[in-house]
Amino acid sequence: MTAPREITDQSQARVPAPAIFRAAGLDVQILPDAAWRASLQASMNLTALRKVRLAGQIAVIDGGLVLTAQFGATVVQPCVVTLEPVQTRIEAPVRRTYLDNLPVPAGDEAEIPQDDSLEALGPVIDLAEVLAEALSLNLPLYPRAAGAELGQTIFTGDDATPMTDEDTKPFAGLEALKSDLPEASGSDD
């Protein structure tokens, strides 16, 4: 393998598979430029996206290629409770195996393979797609600012007793019912 190929522009991220085979593999380092980061930020509704990096190797294996890399990014998202900005550092491994003879499922329904890193080998390896997928899969689903708590809001109509979260718990009233029961004598009659 040669020195790492540094990719900063999204248009450079589509690497021809035959070139990887001829070179017997490829080391890659993707550091998206400002325009690419802005595009990712907008597509994923992020407040900010900084320090994005995907670095690894594409190796030739029997029947295809395998990408092993490390993904990292710093993201800022709105808190789900307060909408305050929440910054998160993401670090995650990435693995994709591109096989030349991967069977393509036919029909409307298909069984999902056990190994979800398998993909059919096409004419190009789209590293922009791999980077976007790694970011999407590793984003916090419900970012929460430190100390942010959901309060309790009670809504009710006129002349009605409001129902609280405690009232909806199925066993909440059992303790009160138990205290109303007469004491068991412990003897069998």
Steps between C-alpha positions, in 0.01 A plus 500: 500500500609854431489817708147587621281663242364817660150592390360841592247561222188288464557470124827311569334243728391256229796266458500260202512139618735386219757760611491359853555147367793616282664674796440193722306720745475862603552699819249786525448800720186706451497850646192673354541865402262773620253454212477124553457543878228762441318258269516221761394742774195613305397149394509375862347811662807567714577835662871454425736233366873521572808279490363235265744226404490151354839327482576144408589248233327332211661157465466245224351170615398187312189601304494868589617784719475578870502848653609530863512850639452722802235773485506810718294820512394774738131584462275761657127422520210669678404348836172308475373670817634857498628547142834610652801396285645162600850412379592133456826339391444185294766232451398177327653217297379454142515175302359427156561186297437537127455162332497435128256208521265620775155357425240772444163418659210474257137581567320732735618334820858410579678361800757736653843334506667434837799716403368850428840620377470302173436694179511412133823609331424759237723698266580757773531517878310812609682616812273806531208261544694296759587816694141630494367161613754479785396847617129424475524167683705644786312824571337516844126444449391714795777745592439649843674798661648449845228540762215509248196327644147460374253668731155366575208673335146408600204574273140451605155630428283702738376310807723201427778350710828519307671170423873488571771265374478314833130433441576320173728243662305172527615405849503850653184442708581149628676625814190700601275196438731276699478728802117475491510117526452340844811347652543130423493293819748249370288197607321273263141420603 
